[in-house]
Amino acid sequence: MDVKHIHFIGFDLGHGQTALASIPTHASARLEILEINNKKVQTTAFKRSDDGKIATGDRAFNSVVEPPNQLCIAFKKRATSEPEYRKNMQEYYYSTLQHLQETNQVPQWHDRVIIIGCPSEWKQKERESYQELFSNPQFPKPEVVSESRAALLHVMEQQGKTLTKADLDDGAVLVIDCGSSTTDFTIIHGWNSEEPLKDFGEDLGASYFDEEIFKYSVEQNEDAANLIALIQANANLVPIMKYLCRQAKEKYFDAPDDFAEDNVSVGYRRIGNTIFEPLVNGVLMNQLIHQPLANSQYSWIQTFQNLLQRAKNEITTRGYSLRAILLTGGASRMGFIRESIKQIFLQENPEIKFQQDPEPEFSVASGLARWGRRRYLIESFRENTKRVFDEEMPELIEKHSSEFLDILIPKLMDTVIPLFVIPGLFDWKQGKFETTEVLQKQIKQQTNQWLQTSEGIELIASVGNEWWHKGVGKEFLFFIDPLCRKHDVPTGSMDLKIPFRSESFFDPEFPFPIPLEPLVRFIGYIIFWVIVWALPLGGPIIAAFITFFAKDEVDKFIDLSIKKINMPKLLRTTVNDTEIESLDLKRHEIANKTREMISSDDKAMKNITSQILKHLRTEVEKKADEASRFIQ
């Protein structure tokens, strides 16, 4: 089955900004940042005209919007049934997708998958409501994925990356996503884990500063009364003014030392006969950072530090060591964020890796697209691996099953004959077993019990590995390596160097089906011939006669009669001890005979083949999971 040619679109609809990225499924695919109005990142805003036309992104601020037209900004939040909220979110989302099609960045939708992000602490019902909100027959139904996990995936694929898959598998990674409206904390352990160890967050975002700067700038305006009157007459002025305040805030945090006392300059906006200009400097920002939040005794920075301490306690309580911290999100460039992280975590444990996302604007969108591609390729790889295993492996194992017996039977005889057969025959000679049938059952039981010991299990595993590496494994890779190349899995990743693990064979209810019937039947032969040769004078003559003229009858006699006969002790004593002990020297002969009997037993061979397939399937599935970690 070939890999379908699909494009995965990551849609980061943030409270402050929007970005989109796309990546196809084919091998060595390159990520592409999609553009909205010729820009890779746009403000999450739109203008709705009374004729129904929609202008999205920064274009919405190009002119003053007069009622009844509407200018909408900062409208993203958890999915609700509120009509105005649903209308704003849907129109913005659909208009953005239509723009991609109109600009031929997405020629058609039938081969596209959309993945949209959400705060990591959203519950499943909230995610389902969010998905339903954006469902429209005109476009693919979007999938909803945690923004923090997407950001982590994006950062781990960058050139010169600091964070690795080993960091996730060996300990915990803390992802801190500081956005415009929320700050989310996600604690992750394990590269392939579907669920994080802990998700939590707070409605604590950089838009708080936009609001405070806006209020302060209006209050300090030379014509404040007139400005407030104009705002009351046209609510569309507020988003324009807040947009300027956001630009001033971002410019300040790009170089705070340059604006310790002087105001940031981002221009002004003429509103009626009044000028509005945002006022931002170091003195004001220091005040905003440390003043108590509304309905709280804590400031912005104190609240953030409390959340950091909570994350630290969560990791410690779960018994994990923190290996790395990833700071992402549009607000991550605020300097006091980094300093707080260093104070809470890095001063005490400087060995913790700390990485700040170098491209927070694209991080989530890129990670969402990569997440979609990676998940598809993993599922496709596992499905195709299973198909190859089901279709090719049974024939391959059956073709080499005799080689498995060639290795197994001699090693098994090396244990069974000295430990169980020879002592059992001496016990039979002494009359401890009434019949050889009872002796045979005893040997079979002892052998089965031994096979369930660590030594027996290790024997089967070592036999399986020796058999695998003699050639079966190479033929297996002949089928698997092409799948690896199609799914961006490095060739050779599915090389099962130890396909048979001893612990996987320990199952008392379903022991590995070593067919012991040929062995115990051969014991019947041994006893029969020992007795025949022990007969006075006529032994050799009778033996020769039986060998040439009555072999089938002897087989039948051994299977049906001799094993049930309770021989007199006197007759048993005629069996020479040396003859019994000599069996230890005949292991090779006994092994060959046993192997011939097993090979001719279709049922026994099918049981062995099915068990080999069962254990190989488990290992192949494990290896497929491991190999899928290489998919980027």
Buried (B, 14 or more C-beta within 10 A) or exposed (E): EEBEEBBBBBBBBBBBBBBBBBBBBBEEBEBBBBBBEEEBBBBBBBBBEEEEEBBBBBBBBEEBBEEEBBBBBBBBEEBEEEEEBEEBBBBBBBBBBBBBBEEEBBEEBEBBBBBBBBBBBBEEEBBEBBBEBBEEEEBBEBBBBBBBBBBBBBBBBBEEEBBBEEBBBBBBBBBBBBBBBBBBBBBBBBBEEEEBBBBBBBEBBBBBBBBBBBEBBBEEBEBEEBBBEBBEEBEBBBBBBBBBBBBBBBBBBEEBEEBEEEBBEBEEBEBBEBEBBBBBBBEBBEEBBEEEBEEEEEBBBBBBBEBBEBBBEBBEEEEBEBBBBBBBBBBBBBEBBBEBBBEBBBEEEEEBBBBBBEBBBBBBBBBBBBBBBBBBBBEBBBEBBBEBBEEBBBEBBBEBBEBBBBBBBBBBBBBBBBBBBBBBBBEBBEEEBEBBBBBBBBBBEBBBEBBBEEEBBBBBBBBBBBBBBBEBBEBBBEBBBEBBEBBBBEEEBBBBEEBBBBEBBEEEEEBBBBBBBBBBBBBBBBBBBBBBBBBEEEBEEBBEEBEEEEEEEBBEBBEEEBBEBEBEEEEBEBBEEEBBEEBBEBBEEBBBBBBEBBBEBEEBBEBBBEBBBEBBBBBBBBBBBBBBBBBB
